[in-house]
Amino acid sequence: MALAFVVATGRVAGAQQPVPPLTPLDAPPRASSMVLHIDSVPSVTANVPVESLPPFERPNGLLLRPGSFTYQLSTRRDTLVTPLGQRTVVVSETTFAGSPAWLIAESRTGTAVETSDSLYLARADLSPSRWMATNGKSQLAASFGRDSMFVAMQSYQGRTSLVTPLPAGALLTPGMVERIVELMPLAPGFRTGATIVLFDMSGPRAIPAELRVDRDEQLVLPDRTVDCWVVVLHGGTLEERLWVAKEGARVVKTEQATAAGVLTGTLAP
């Protein structure tokens, strides 16, 4: 959403700069929905005793619906607001390897480096089948088994591939995080364990995390007022807040504190 949901400052990768890590959670100046620099603002609440949380259960994927969603992105530092372009998420029905599937396609435009993600999920249980992503000239492709992931990455530094264990229910991209949160039985006191996956050039890392309803709130947007659940996703030093409309169960706003300021995504009407 954000899986990608989150916690970072971004830099444009030039020919002499290191390739940014790849991650599911959104970040400024988010050259990709798969890019995140982990230099976040420390958070006491992000250190979650995940062992005590209820286990993550994938929602019923048959309840997902096709649609297209555009989020306007910006960062705020003190009174300075900086536009960061927009992120578009398109959910469509398709097939993968002959089986019914969902395709969650994301693109980021309006920045120096445009990016894209395509994530194929099994129609029934939303388990991942294939993930492809681009960030400028950097590319990632991953395929998934029952409890493992095969990853191939290519950048100006060369190519690398590996196989790594992957916990069931891992959250991979911002669009996946948002759509799964929308299908959860949100209510006061709701909380569950989760796993987010971070990528850097040494390979992927699975990070235990927590998803919980923090409160309900009447969110005032420039063009409307929306009654929302405020859902917090955090693990390690990563923390993101998602405002989910009670009517229609749609993520209408995301926010995270970063070293560069507060990153906000707002659903366009």
PEQUI-V991068 format. One record per backbone hydrogen bond with DSSP energy under -0.5 kcal/mol. NH is the residue of the N-H (numbers start at 1). CO is the residue of the C=O. E is the energy in kcal/mol with one decimal. If there is no record, write none. Layout:
nh	co	e
NH	CO	E
NH	CO	E
This chain:
nh	co	e
2	4	-4.1
2	24	-2.0
4	5	-1.1
4	24	-3.0
5	1	-1.3
5	2	-1.9
14	12	-0.7
17	14	-1.5
22	199	-1.0
23	34	-4.0
24	197	-1.1
26	5	-4.8
28	8	-0.6
30	27	-1.1
35	32	-1.4
36	21	-1.7
38	36	-0.5
39	7	-0.7
39	37	-1.6
46	43	-0.6
47	44	-1.3
48	46	-1.5
50	48	-2.1
52	49	-1.9
53	50	-1.7
61	59	-0.7
61	124	-2.8
62	124	-0.6
63	60	-1.8
64	61	-1.3
67	91	-2.0
69	89	-3.0
71	87	-3.1
72	266	-2.8
73	85	-2.5
74	264	-2.0
75	82	-2.1
76	262	-1.8
77	80	-2.6
80	77	-2.4
81	79	-0.6
82	75	-2.9
83	81	-0.5
84	73	-2.8
86	109	-2.1
87	71	-2.5
88	107	-2.6
89	69	-3.3
90	105	-2.9
91	67	-3.2
92	103	-2.0
94	101	-2.7
96	99	-2.8
99	96	-1.8
101	94	-2.8
102	121	-2.9
103	92	-2.7
104	102	-0.5
104	119	-2.8
105	90	-2.7
105	103	-0.7
106	117	-2.8
107	88	-1.9
108	115	-1.9
109	86	-2.3
114	112	-0.5
115	108	-1.3
116	134	-1.8
117	106	-2.4
118	132	-2.9
119	104	-2.0
120	130	-3.2
121	102	-2.7
122	127	-3.0
123	100	-1.9
126	122	-1.8
129	120	-3.0
130	120	-1.0
131	142	-2.7
132	118	-2.5
133	140	-2.6
134	116	-2.4
135	138	-2.7
136	114	-1.4
138	135	-2.1
139	154	-2.8
140	133	-2.6
141	152	-2.4
142	131	-2.7
143	150	-2.3
144	129	-1.4
145	148	-2.7
149	164	-2.4
150	143	-2.8
151	149	-0.5
151	162	-3.0
152	141	-2.9
153	160	-3.0
154	139	-2.4
155	158	-2.3
158	155	-2.2
160	153	-2.4
162	151	-2.2
164	149	-2.3
166	147	-2.0
170	167	-1.3
171	195	-3.2
174	1	-1.0
174	2	-1.5
177	173	-2.5
178	174	-2.7
179	175	-2.3
180	176	-2.4
181	177	-2.5
182	178	-2.0
183	179	-0.8
183	180	-0.8
184	180	-0.6
184	181	-1.1
186	184	-2.2
190	187	-2.2
192	211	-2.6
193	54	-3.4
194	209	-2.0
195	169	-0.5
196	207	-2.4
197	171	-1.3
198	196	-0.5
198	205	-2.8
199	22	-4.3
200	203	-1.3
203	200	-2.1
205	198	-2.9
207	196	-3.4
207	205	-0.6
208	206	-0.5
209	194	-2.6
210	234	-2.7
211	192	-2.8
212	232	-1.9
213	190	-2.6
214	212	-0.6
214	230	-3.2
215	230	-1.0
217	228	-2.4
219	217	-0.9
219	226	-3.2
221	219	-0.7
221	224	-3.1
224	221	-0.5
226	219	-2.9
228	217	-3.1
228	226	-0.5
229	244	-2.6
230	215	-3.1
231	229	-0.7
231	242	-3.2
232	212	-2.9
233	240	-2.9
234	210	-2.2
234	232	-0.5
235	238	-1.7
236	46	-0.5
238	235	-2.3
240	233	-2.5
241	255	-2.9
242	231	-3.0
243	253	-3.1
244	229	-3.0
244	242	-0.7
245	243	-0.6
245	250	-3.1
246	227	-2.9
248	246	-0.7
249	245	-0.7
252	243	-2.7
252	250	-0.6
253	243	-1.1
254	265	-2.4
255	241	-2.2
256	263	-1.9
258	261	-2.2
261	258	-1.2
262	76	-2.9
263	256	-2.8
263	261	-0.6
264	74	-3.0
265	254	-2.3
266	72	-2.2
267	252	-2.6
268	70	-3.4
